[in-house]
Amino acid sequence: MSAGTSEEHPHRSAGATGDDLIVAGVSKRFGGVPALSDVSLTIEAGRVHALIGENGAGKSTLGKIISGVIERDEGTLTLGARTLVLRSPREALANGIVTIAQETAIVPGLTVAENVYLGSEAATMGFVHRREARRRFRALARHVGFDLSPDVLAGNLSTADKQKVDIMRALSRNASIVVMDEPTAALSSDETTALHETIRSLTRRGSAVVLISHFLSEVLSLSDRITTLRDGRLVRTIDAKSATEESLIEGMLGRSLIAAFPVKAPADPTAPVVLEVEHVSAPGVVDCSLVLRRGEILGISGLVGAGRSELARAIFRDAKVSAGTVRLENAELTGHSPHRSIHRGLALIPESRKEMGLLMGRSVRENVSLSRLDLVSRLGWIAAIRERRAVSKVMEKTNVKAASMALPVMMLSGGNQQKLLFARSVMCSPSVLIADEPTRGVDVGSKRAIYDLLVEMAQDGMGIIVISSELEEVLGLAHRVLVMRHGRICAELTGDDMNQQAVLAAAFAENIVG
Amino acid sequence: MTKQSADDGDVREDDLGRVGLRAGASKLVQSWRMAGIFIPFAILFVILSITSQPFLHTTNLINILDQQAATLCIAAAGTLVLVAGGIDLSVGATYGLATVVAGEIAAHHSPVLAIAAAIVTGLVVGLVNGLIVTVFKINALITTLAMSFVIGGVALKVTSGNLIVLSQNSGFYRFANAQFLTIPSAVWMTLFFVVVLGLLLSRTTFGRYMVASGGNAEAARLAGVRVNLIKVVTFTLSGGAAGLGGAIDISRLLSAQAASGGSALSFTVLAGIVVGGTSIAGGQGSVWRTGIGVLFIALIGNGFNLLGIDPLYQQIVLGLILLIAVGLDSWVRLRRR
């Protein structure tokens, strides 16, 4: 994480006007499995309280209990003198508690202003005062410093802007407690900076912010108090001042992680070229060229919307390529189908595993073998035993942990789902793998496993392109980094030039000049 | 590295406990879903056997199968369309067109030519449906609804609105009525067709691709599945099945008319598929269960007739059963989120 790493906490001394939310002995079980056991903490008004932990540690569950999405089994919630019974987000809202989730809750067919005031429209006899709504919207937008037009259809906005709509909705209702579940996971770094500023302004107004995040640098820079959860239990609540990234990871894992990234094996500069992209232009991509060698990990960085995923799609021949050539192992890649690319030895792990990667309701086995059923079938007839054997082989290689191959993938943890996509790619035995956001929404332990996997695949002779919004990830894994801006590759960094400052400078170059 | 593997061990234990339990619950729902249609079918069968004297007679049972031959074929292929994420409402009209085409040809030419023409007509209509849906990206429901009007019009044009009556044209009559082990060939053909499509869906790469295309088209495409090709093939099969169904029925009844089939047939087929537990959202389904679903609806009709109940109630009951089937499907899907 790059943005918002300022060390001071200007809002810490801000006068708290609201009441503190006291969570006492809260427990929750899902089908007999405890998701949260006897958790107690105090969320102080005017402060940012972070909840951290691995996937499945219970932080989202706690967030949802506070915001009324799910009901607790035991324990109490007290806000000031009131004991809260929250059976729905609506009841939470009535108590001034608002949630901003990673998946935004906007109505795509309504305008931005209509979304912000949805459910609280100023109206007479059912007729909405549109001008009044717009005026209120402008005032609010000025107040929070968002540059959003009230009349744009919300469905046309980027994820970051949709989130802003959510936040404005919360603010328009004078929320005293705002629960944010991974608010910056889908944002580029300048948008993240803006959101961080918003969070600070929320606390200045006396609201409490409950921040659930995987990004430790973000947690450290924004929070006043940090609660670590593990396996549904509270490990500790500490002052953010006394915390470090290492101590937080240690709390989450129960021991210290020696290194976040595997040791880099030096890339062989004389290794044969496996992928050559020459002057490729496609929607969102302008005149991009790159070269990838066997065993090399190439990182692509840049802001969200800079054209990274679009470039990946163009190389994969899944976009209308208007100019340029892609050569895979010295032969031109033609055609417009992922089917062809895969069979030529190019694999893609798409940025969103749920929408673009997996058949969530189907079995692990079917998901893994999907790309290369031809390997385990004869004349279209699937040989069940061969399929199971092939799948279990690649699952072992990629460390996918599943109780059974017949399990629907939605039953797996995020990390295992992601590893499953790697298993599918390994089964394709590609010469080049493009991994787009390979660790999005994955817990710390699985992240490391995926890093190890990427390094191992490179050592096996694959050429790997890693696209990531997490700068540390790109820098920690790649031998070489390309930075994209406005669809172009604007910098290539190697060796000592590969550092956060250089990447950010390239990604933001324009802003510095302007 | 050793530290790392220790960590993996932790994760797995944790995952296994949690997953094991949830998997158990899911399995129960899943197997219940599998058994879903068999249980009411069996109950209905037993009730009819007890309450109606003529029901359990071989003649009656074979008769039901014979009458349902066309519907079974069309519903089996329609299951594939639904699983692959489409829907085909034009099968009724296609069936009608196929019968009149076959009728016109059978009156003057060889029965083989007539049967082939019926099937080819269906295949062509299905292919057109598939191409419109995939190439022009028009919603399958609207495409096939519109096409059913077009096809209906063409069928009327072919016959000029007249009823075609065939004499006991020996060869053509034998197509569906030849007896083997006292069971007519229509039933044998249907059985063969349903089994082939059932295996196609459950045991072949093509079936797997259909499931993937219907379950998550974008993911399937990026995984290398030629989603459009798969969809076109399912629509073509559906059209072909409607053609086959038309050929079987005209051979059984020896008369053809443009208005036969129509939307009533399309809806009966869809009802059978959905009652059988195939998801209208795609990505999930089974040809076997569709077969049971179609027969379940047929049993209700047969039972009402045998027991002498007002056919009015038959429609009401059918509608309610359909609602329950769709309701269960969306409930199961909702529970999974």
Interface residues (C-beta under 8 A of the other chain):
Chain A: G31 G32 V33 G56 D231 L253 L257 I258 F316 D318 S337 P338 H339 S341 I342 H343 L348 P350 E355 M356 G357 L358 L359 M360 G361 R362 E366 S369 L370 S371 R372 L373 D374 S377 G380 W381 I382 N399 K401 A402 A403 S404 L407 P408 M410 M411 L412 S413 G415 N416 R424 C428 G445 S446 R448 A449 D452
Chain B: M1 K3 Q4 D7 D8 D10 V11 R12 D14 D15 L16 G17 R18 V19 G20 L21 R22 A23 A25 S26 R203 T204 T205 F206 R208 Y209 V211 A212 G215 N216 E218 A219 A220 R221 L222 A223 G224 V225 R226 G283 Q284 R336
